[in-house]
Amino acid sequence: MKHDIKDISLAPKGELRIEWAEQFMPVLRSIRERFEKEKPLKGIRVAACLHVTTETGVLMWTLKAGGADVVVCASNPLSTQDDVAASLVEHHQIPVFAIKGEDNDTYYEHIGAVLDHEPMMTMDDGADLVCTIHSERPGLIENIIGGTEETTTGVIRLRSMEAGEVLMYPIVAVNDADTKHFFDNRYGTGQSTMDGIIRATNFLLAGSTVVVVGYGWCARGVAMRARGLGANVIVTEINPLRALEAAMDGYRVMPIMEAAKQGNIFVTLTGDMHVIGEEHFKVMKDGAIVCNSGHFNVEIDIDALERLSVNKRRVREYVDEYTMEDDRRINLLGEGRLINLAAAEGHPASVMDMSFANQALCAEYIVQQGAELGKKVVPVPREIDEQIASLKLASMGMEIDELTDEQKKYLSEWTMGT
Ligand SMILES: NC(=O)c1ccc[n+]([C@@H]2O[C@H](COP(=O)([O-])OP(=O)(O)OC[C@H]3O[C@@H](n4cnc5c(N)ncnc54)[C@H](O)[C@@H]3O)[C@@H](O)[C@H]2O)c1
């Protein structure tokens, strides 16, 4: 079995860590039990390009239990957990092509390796598989029944392919399920981003000024958790509605040029490029910490930082200190890549339980419905979303009320309105 991982001897450690994650993924566990019996993915070759973390390990177990023939590569060069990669290869015979810290060429070689598997289904986090297939390996398309997309940026890229009429097979936008972005993007990114910043720096948040760039789902979570740790939070936005929401949530809102002078820590969560750049670095305080938890490594203009600095040194494992001509130091975390995955462990398992339950059920949906979905970005069916929410609530030991007949009638008839 071909694979490319760092060190197979890490497998036992990885297995223990995947088992630990699995404990907190009761929804995915229940799907796996059903998949084991029903084999809804029997014979389906799946290529997955996801962050190779413990939770992804549990998803891979689930797909395999459903009968899928699955291969995995990383969706980010810094997010791979090498012990998880080893465990999937050694204990589960799942080919993995991912090494933490791989360079850009290796990253794309690994994407090529999973595509050599001739997938019938793709599972993306950022649309790199779909884009590579469409631009470099179009011959694979005829055998592909559909795919899924995990994150906001990927869905944006896919929608632009659909609008340009170049998308050649259906993709289910897992990101847009309510049980995904309401929870994963907000609570998952919120907690794990603060975890990554703290592990990388051991910086005291209380009393500091944290600048959150963007106020989308991920940024709301980060702002909320930074405030919980005692930071003064400034939000910057380009969307007036989101900015207004941030203001009414109690944060200070101002342009990034102004915030750049005030912040101790900067976190970008926009999916956009170069939201922090040269003019901002020029006015930052000595010791400013800059990191990204949004998209890939494009949000911070690292070339500008390289140009402006007279010295660069790695001062801690995930911290590059850039010294400016006037002796100010600016610290870049995790080379500008997602800090929650680079320096911490990504989202906690309990929240990934819902995201990956969507992935597993949407894989089944594609097998059942793929032929009818068209060459489009399609939503996760409402029934899947509601089923996941109900299962998660039940796993938390919570029950909710049901509408009475009288209430159902009241809510569905216009004549009873007043
Ligand atoms: N770190 C992670 O583990 C993780 C998890 C989920 C999503 N993501 C990624 O995080 C990014 C954000 O996702 P989201 O779901 O919050 O998206 P979103 O669309 O809800 O929010 C993005 C926000 O950024 C704002 N924005 C865009 N350009 C800006 C600029 N120049 N300055 C200030 N604000 C700007 C937009 O107006 C929007 O409100 C995406 O790239 C997504 O793929 C990361």
The ligand as an SDF file (V2000), in Angstrom:
LIG
                    3D

 44 48  0  0  0  0  0  0  0  0999 V2000
   -9.2690   27.9750   11.6010 N   0  0  0  0  0  0  0  0  0  0  0  0
  -10.1680   27.0810   11.3020 C   0  0  0  0  0  0  0  0  0  0  0  0
  -10.1130   25.9410   11.7720 O   0  0  0  0  0  0  0  0  0  0  0  0
  -11.3190   27.4410   10.4260 C   0  0  0  0  0  0  0  0  0  0  0  0
  -12.5710   26.8130   10.6030 C   0  0  0  0  0  0  0  0  0  0  0  0
  -13.6300   27.1780    9.7880 C   0  0  0  0  0  0  0  0  0  0  0  0
  -13.4390   28.1350    8.7890 C   0  0  0  0  0  0  0  0  0  0  0  0
  -12.1820   28.6950    8.6160 N   0  0  0  0  0  0  0  0  0  0  0  0
  -11.9200   29.7220    7.5880 C   0  0  0  0  0  0  0  0  0  0  0  0
  -12.0660   30.9970    8.2270 O   0  0  0  0  0  0  0  0  0  0  0  0
  -12.4310   31.9870    7.2670 C   0  0  0  0  0  0  0  0  0  0  0  0
  -13.6660   32.7390    7.7650 C   0  0  0  0  0  0  0  0  0  0  0  0
  -14.7830   31.8490    7.8340 O   0  0  0  0  0  0  0  0  0  0  0  0
  -16.2120   32.3430    8.3370 P   0  0  0  0  0  0  0  0  0  0  0  0
  -17.1040   31.1440    8.3050 O   0  0  0  0  0  0  0  0  0  0  0  0
  -16.0800   33.1400    9.5660 O   0  0  0  0  0  0  0  0  0  0  0  0
  -16.5840   33.2940    7.0890 O   0  0  0  0  0  0  0  0  0  0  0  0
  -17.6290   34.4850    7.0310 P   0  0  0  0  0  0  0  0  0  0  0  0
  -17.9010   34.7020    5.5840 O   0  0  0  0  0  0  0  0  0  0  0  0
  -18.7760   34.2210    7.9730 O   0  0  0  0  0  0  0  0  0  0  0  0
  -16.8050   35.7310    7.6220 O   0  0  0  0  0  0  0  0  0  0  0  0
  -15.7600   36.3950    6.9710 C   0  0  0  0  0  0  0  0  0  0  0  0
  -15.8750   37.8680    7.3760 C   0  0  0  0  0  0  0  0  0  0  0  0
  -14.6830   38.5620    6.9760 O   0  0  0  0  0  0  0  0  0  0  0  0
  -15.0660   39.8510    6.5400 C   0  0  0  0  0  0  0  0  0  0  0  0
  -13.9810   40.4340    5.7230 N   0  0  0  0  0  0  0  0  0  0  0  0
  -13.6280   40.1600    4.4400 C   0  0  0  0  0  0  0  0  0  0  0  0
  -12.5910   40.9310    4.0640 N   0  0  0  0  0  0  0  0  0  0  0  0
  -12.2760   41.7040    5.1380 C   0  0  0  0  0  0  0  0  0  0  0  0
  -11.2900   42.6930    5.3860 C   0  0  0  0  0  0  0  0  0  0  0  0
  -10.4160   43.0870    4.4280 N   0  0  0  0  0  0  0  0  0  0  0  0
  -11.2380   43.2840    6.6170 N   0  0  0  0  0  0  0  0  0  0  0  0
  -12.1260   42.9230    7.5940 C   0  0  0  0  0  0  0  0  0  0  0  0
  -13.0860   41.9880    7.4050 N   0  0  0  0  0  0  0  0  0  0  0  0
  -13.1550   41.3860    6.2060 C   0  0  0  0  0  0  0  0  0  0  0  0
  -16.3670   39.6120    5.7810 C   0  0  0  0  0  0  0  0  0  0  0  0
  -17.1120   40.8150    5.6540 O   0  0  0  0  0  0  0  0  0  0  0  0
  -17.0470   38.5890    6.6820 C   0  0  0  0  0  0  0  0  0  0  0  0
  -17.8820   39.1980    7.6610 O   0  0  0  0  0  0  0  0  0  0  0  0
  -12.6510   31.2110    5.9640 C   0  0  0  0  0  0  0  0  0  0  0  0
  -11.4770   31.3000    5.1960 O   0  0  0  0  0  0  0  0  0  0  0  0
  -12.8660   29.7870    6.4190 C   0  0  0  0  0  0  0  0  0  0  0  0
  -12.5430   28.8740    5.4130 O   0  0  0  0  0  0  0  0  0  0  0  0
  -11.1470   28.4040    9.4350 C   0  0  0  0  0  0  0  0  0  0  0  0
  1  2  1  0
  2  3  2  0
  2  4  1  0
  4  5  1  0
  4 44  2  0
  5  6  2  0
  6  7  1  0
  7  8  2  0
  8  9  1  0
  8 44  1  0
  9 10  1  0
  9 42  1  0
 10 11  1  0
 11 12  1  0
 11 40  1  0
 12 13  1  0
 13 14  1  0
 14 15  2  0
 14 16  1  0
 14 17  1  0
 17 18  1  0
 18 19  2  0
 18 20  1  0
 18 21  1  0
 21 22  1  0
 22 23  1  0
 23 24  1  0
 23 38  1  0
 24 25  1  0
 25 26  1  0
 25 36  1  0
 26 27  1  0
 26 35  1  0
 27 28  2  0
 28 29  1  0
 29 30  1  0
 29 35  2  0
 30 31  1  0
 30 32  2  0
 32 33  1  0
 33 34  2  0
 34 35  1  0
 36 37  1  0
 36 38  1  0
 38 39  1  0
 40 41  1  0
 40 42  1  0
 42 43  1  0
M  CHG  2   8   1  16  -1
M  END
$$$$
